[in-house]
Amino acid sequence: MEIQDTLQSFGLEEKEKKIYLALLELGDSTVLQVSRKSGVKRPTAYLVLRSLEEKGFISRVLQDKKTVYSPQHPQKLITEAELRLKELRETVPQLETLMQKEGKPRVTIYEGKIQLDRAYDEAFLVKGEILFISNSKVSLELFAKSFNKLQYKIFSPEFRFREIVDESQESRAYAQKVSGPYREIRFIPKELLPFETDIGIFGNNALITSVKKEYFTIRIESEEIAQAFRTIFELMWRATKEL
């Protein structure tokens, strides 16, 4: 993952990232030095430094009657992540009790290209099989973070992955790279894949993504609807070709 993306995942805005990275290179520095190094105007740098201090990324000390800012060691990011994970593990059981377990389907809409990966976050928590019907070239672009997360998953009978992708040069190159005993990819002629959407099924979830310019994903949480999409997938699977 890129440094900028990592810092963003910790809640840093663009100017906060610039100033924190500038401080890591400079070490103890004044506002003027930080402003020049980061390219952030001095009045704004004051506000950004205060925000970074509140978030725990920097500290402020007085040296020779001057206010100097020091960056926290990057190792702190790991400590913070571990602390957040510990807190989440303790809180999740309570949150799960609040979730709607029965009743009408729950529908969530994710809008904008940046938000699409969030739709698949739960796929890495649910045991079983993920099913995917897509145009591989477009999917690899839209769900870049989700595909990167798959690199860290251990595929097994408890976590399988099957994909139906369009028959293309890009799809074959992708399949040769990632296929394995528990990650199967098959090809279907483009004329048999007429819709311009990506479909994903896992657990009790069915996800439909628009791959046109107006990016959005609709996630439907319903056992009945997910099963209906699984049936459609299996019918299409029979019409596919192996690598």
VENDA-V737501 format. One record per pair of residues at least 4 apart in sequence whose C-alpha atoms are under 7 Angstrom apart, sorted by sequence separation. I is the first residue (numbers start at 1). J is the second residue. D is the distance in Angstrom with one decimal. If there is no record, write none. Layout:
I;J;D  I;J;D
This chain:
1;5;6.6  2;6;6.3  3;7;6.3  4;8;6.2  5;9;6.2  6;10;6.7  7;11;6.8  8;12;4.9  12;16;5.6  13;17;6.2  14;18;6.5  15;19;6.2  16;20;6.0  17;21;6.1  18;22;6.1  19;23;6.1  20;24;6.3  21;25;6.5  22;26;6.1  23;27;5.4  29;33;5.9  30;34;6.2  31;35;6.0  32;36;6.3  33;37;6.2  34;38;5.9  35;39;5.6  40;44;6.6  41;45;6.0  42;46;6.5  44;48;6.2  45;49;5.9  46;50;6.3  47;51;6.3  48;52;6.2  49;53;6.1  50;54;6.3  51;55;6.3  52;56;6.2  53;57;5.8  62;66;5.5  63;67;6.3  72;76;6.8  75;79;6.6  76;80;6.0  77;81;6.1  78;82;6.1  79;83;6.1  80;84;6.1  81;85;6.1  82;86;6.2  83;87;6.2  84;88;6.0  85;89;6.1  86;90;6.4  87;91;6.2  88;92;5.7  91;95;6.4  92;96;6.0  93;97;6.6  95;99;6.8  111;115;6.1  112;116;6.7  117;121;6.9  122;126;6.5  135;139;6.0  136;140;6.0  137;141;6.7  138;142;6.2  139;143;5.7  140;144;5.4  143;147;6.3  144;148;6.2  145;149;6.2  146;150;6.5  149;153;6.9  155;159;5.3  156;160;6.1  167;171;6.3  168;172;6.3  169;173;6.3  170;174;6.2  171;175;6.1  172;176;6.1  173;177;6.4  174;178;6.4  175;179;5.4  179;183;5.3  180;184;6.4  188;192;6.6  189;193;6.7  190;194;6.7  201;205;5.7  202;206;6.8  211;215;6.0  222;226;6.0  223;227;6.1  224;228;6.3  225;229;6.4  226;230;6.2  227;231;6.3  228;232;6.5  229;233;6.1  230;234;6.2  231;235;6.3  232;236;6.3  233;237;6.0  234;238;6.5  236;240;6.7  1;6;6.6  7;12;5.8  8;13;6.5  12;17;5.9  29;34;6.4  35;40;5.1  40;45;5.9  52;57;5.3  53;58;4.9  62;67;4.7  63;68;6.5  110;115;5.9  111;116;6.9  134;139;6.6  155;160;5.8  166;171;6.7  179;184;5.6  201;206;4.6  210;215;5.6  35;41;5.8  52;58;5.9  53;59;5.7  61;67;5.9  62;68;6.0  110;116;6.0  165;171;6.6  179;185;6.5  200;206;5.8  201;207;6.3  210;216;5.6  35;42;5.3  60;67;6.8  61;68;5.4  200;207;5.0  209;216;5.8  210;217;6.4  60;68;5.8  61;69;6.4  199;207;5.5  200;208;6.7  209;217;4.2  60;69;4.6  110;119;6.7  199;208;4.8  208;217;5.6  209;218;6.4  7;17;6.6  32;42;6.4  35;45;6.1  59;69;5.7  60;70;6.3  175;185;6.1  198;208;5.8  199;209;6.4  207;217;6.6  208;218;5.3  23;34;6.6  31;42;6.8  58;69;6.7  59;70;5.2  197;208;6.6  198;209;5.0  207;218;5.6  208;219;6.6  22;34;6.5  58;70;5.5  59;71;6.4  197;209;5.3  198;210;6.8  207;219;4.4  58;71;4.3  197;210;4.9  206;219;5.8  207;220;6.3  31;45;6.8  57;71;6.2  58;72;5.1  196;210;6.9  197;211;5.6  205;219;6.6  206;220;5.2  19;34;6.6  22;37;6.0  31;46;6.8  57;72;5.3  196;211;6.3  205;220;5.6  206;221;6.6  22;38;5.5  205;221;4.5  204;221;5.5  205;222;6.2  204;222;5.3  19;38;5.5  204;223;4.7  206;225;7.0  18;38;5.6  167;187;5.0  206;226;5.1  161;182;6.3  162;183;5.7  163;184;6.4  164;185;6.0  165;186;6.4  166;187;5.6  167;188;5.4  205;226;5.5  160;182;5.1  161;183;4.6  162;184;4.8  163;185;4.8  164;186;5.1  165;187;5.1  166;188;5.2  167;189;5.3  204;226;5.5  160;183;6.0  161;184;6.4  162;185;5.8  163;186;6.4  164;187;5.8  165;188;6.2  166;189;6.0  167;190;6.4  164;188;6.8  166;190;5.6  157;182;6.9  201;226;6.4  117;143;5.3  120;146;6.9  156;182;5.9  116;143;6.8  155;182;5.8  117;145;6.3  113;142;6.7  117;146;5.8  136;165;5.9  128;158;5.2  129;159;5.7  130;160;6.3  131;161;6.1  132;162;6.4  133;163;5.8  134;164;6.4  135;165;5.5  136;166;6.9  127;158;5.6  128;159;5.0  129;160;4.6  130;161;4.8  131;162;5.1  132;163;4.6  133;164;4.7  134;165;5.0  135;166;5.4  16;48;5.9  127;159;5.5  128;160;6.3  129;161;5.6  130;162;6.3  131;163;5.8  132;164;6.2  133;165;5.9  134;166;6.8  137;170;6.3  137;171;7.0  136;171;5.6  16;52;6.7  30;67;6.4  30;68;4.8  29;68;5.2  30;69;6.2  28;68;6.1  29;69;5.4  28;69;5.5  29;70;6.8  28;70;4.6  27;70;6.1  27;71;6.8  23;70;6.9  24;71;5.9  23;71;5.8  20;71;6.8  188;240;4.9  187;240;5.3  188;241;6.4  186;240;5.8  187;241;5.1  186;241;5.4  187;242;6.5  186;242;4.9  186;243;6.4  134;198;4.7  133;198;5.8  134;199;6.5  133;199;5.1  132;199;5.7  133;200;6.5  132;200;4.5  131;200;5.6  132;201;6.4  131;201;5.0  130;201;5.8  131;202;6.5  130;202;4.8  129;202;6.3  126;203;6.3  123;202;6.2  116;216;6.7  119;219;6.9  116;217;6.3  113;215;5.5  112;215;5.2  111;215;6.2  112;216;5.9  111;216;4.4  110;216;5.4  111;217;6.6  109;216;6.9  110;217;5.1  109;217;5.7  110;218;6.5  109;218;4.6  108;218;5.9  109;219;6.3  107;218;6.9  108;219;5.1  107;219;5.7  108;220;6.6  107;220;4.7  106;220;5.8  107;221;6.4  105;220;6.5  106;221;5.0  105;221;5.5  106;222;6.9  105;222;4.9
